Amino acid sequence: VTEVEAVRTRWDPASFKVLWDLAPWDDMFNQRLKFLILHQLDHLNAQAKSSLVDIVDFMWKHRRAFWLTGHWFFIDHRLDDYSAELHADRKKECDTAKKSYKKLLDDKVRDGLPEVVLEEPGIWTFPAKVCSWIWMDKSQLNDQGRPFSLAEQLRIVDKLEPARVQWNSCDSDDQRVAHLSSSLRKKLLPESERRRYPVSTQRP
């Protein structure tokens, strides 16, 4: 059995529907970093603040596409109608959101939003490529001696790779900016100021 074939056999619509009903993209949005930690809101003009509101609104409306792109699991689209439909819908949803988000950010920067503000961890990034999520084989057991549920696997992978959930699972602000350039990391606001400036004044 090749590795690809092994991964294909792990696609389980019933288990996935349990995870789907949990709507993990809602948790990802609700647990997002809601404050600016590299910039003071006072230094941004009204147009820039309005742009941030629009960006966060887009993140909310398309939160599932961001989550799916960060957790690109294999779907055996030949298995049944549900799998085939999900496979097609996922690609369409994510492609549309990615294209629309790029246009939104380009428009906002052209309208005067400083591009460096887009480096804020509280402003989501659409990955250039999908982030593959390889599900565990059912032979891998948790502490209770049962196969890991997809929800359990999700917690593990998000903790190991915080970029999948837009740095939500980091333990500190220093971790959230560790991937940025040293010049940007030096702009990290003093700790006392990091929860003063909301990314969006309209969507807490």
N, C-alpha and C positions, 0 to 999 in steps of 0.2 A: 504494500500500500504506500503510495507516494504521500508526501506531506500535504500536497494540495487535496488529494482524495480524502485524507484524514480530516482536514479542516472542513471539507464539504459535508462529511457525515455528522459533524457537530451542529449543523444548522437544525434547530428544533423549534418550529413555529409555536408549539404550545408553551414552551418555556419562555420564548421571546415575548409572547402576548402578555405574560405575567409582568415582565419588565416594562413593556410598552404602557400598560395600565398604570404603572407607577409614575409615568411622565418624568423621568430623570432630568429632562431639559428644564422643567419648572424649578427643581432644586438648584440646578446650575445657575439659573437667572437670579433666584432669590438669595443665593449664597455668594453672589458676585461681590467684588470689591466696589463699594458704592461711593467712595470718596477719592478725590485727587490726592496723590501722594508725591507728585513731582512738581506740581504747579499750584500757585495760589489763585483761587477764583477771582480775587480782586484785580488781578493783573490781566484778566481777559475782558474784552469789550462785550457789549450786549449781543452782538451778532455771533460771537464765538460761543457765548453761553447758550444761546438759542440753538446753535449747531449741535452742542452736546446733548441737549434735550432730544433733538431729532434722531441722533445716533443711538441713544439709549432706547428710544421708542422702536427703532428698527431692530435692535438686539432683542427686545421683548417679542415683537411680532414674529421674528424668525429664529427664536431661541432653539427650536427643534432642529433646524437645519445646521446651526452651529454645533449642536450636540452630536448629530449624526455624522458630520464631517470629522469630528474629533474621536468618533468611535465607529469606524467603518468596518463592520462585521461582515463576514461572508454570508450571502444569501444564495441558497441553491434554488434558483428561479425555475428550475425544471421540476421541482418537487410537487407543487400544486398551484392552484390559481392564486391563493393568498400570497405565496412566495413570489410568484411572477409579478403580481401587481405591486407589492411592496418594493421589489427590486427596481421597477420602472419609476414608481412614484418618488422613491428616495433620490434617485439621480436627478430627476426633474426639479424636485424641491431644492436640493442643494446647489445645483447649477444656477438656478434662477436667483437664489439668495446671494450667492457669491458674486454674481455679475451686478446685481442691484446694489450690494454693499459697496463694491468698488466705485460705482458711479456716485453713490451718496457721499463717500469720503472725498472723492476727487472734487465734487461740487462744493463741499463745505470748505475745503482748503482753498479752492479758487475764490470763494466768497470771503476769505479772510481768516479762517481758523488756522492758527499756527500748526504746521504739520507735526512739530515735535510733540504736541499735545496728544496725538494719536498713539504715542508710545506709553501713555498711562495704562497700567494694568486693568483699570476699570473700564477701558474702552476695548472691546473685543477685537481680536484679529481673526480673519478668515484664513485658515491654513492654506498655503500654496498647494499642498497635496493633502489628500485624505490621510488620516492617521489610523492605520489598521488596528483592529482589536481582534486578536485571535482568542477565541473562547477555549477554555480548558476542556480537556478530555474528561469524560464522566468517571474515569478511573482515579482522577485526582480528588481526594476527599478532604472535607473540612474537619475541625476538631470533634464534631459529633459523628464522624464516620460516614457522612453523606456527601454526595457530589456537591461542589460549590454551586449555589444558585447564581444566576446572571447578576443579580443585585449585589451579591457578595463579591463576585469577580469585578464588578464595576468599581466598588469601593477600593479594592486592591490596586487596580490599574490606574485609577485617578490619583491615588496617593503617590504611586511610583512615578507617574508622568503628569505633573500638574498642568502642563500646557494643554492637555486634552479638555480640561474644564476651565480654560482661560485663567489659570493660576489660582483658582478658588481654593484648592486643597493645600496651598502652601501654609507653613506654620508661622511665617513672619513676612513683613514687608520686604526685608532684605532678600528673602528667597524669591519674592514676586518680581523683583527687578534684576535678579542675578543674570538673566539672559540679555540684558541691555548693555550698551556700550558703557565704558567706565565714566565717560563724560556725563552721561545721563544718570548713572547710578549716584554720582556726586550731587545731583540735584534733589535727592530724596529729602523731603521736608523734615524738619525736626519732629520727633515723635509727637510732641504736644499739638502739632498743627495738622497731623495726617488724617484726622477725622472731623475736620472743620469745613471742608469744601466738597459738597456733594457733586458727583459727576453730572447728575441731572436734578434740577430743582423740582421737576414735575413727577418723577417716578422714583420714590424712595426705595 
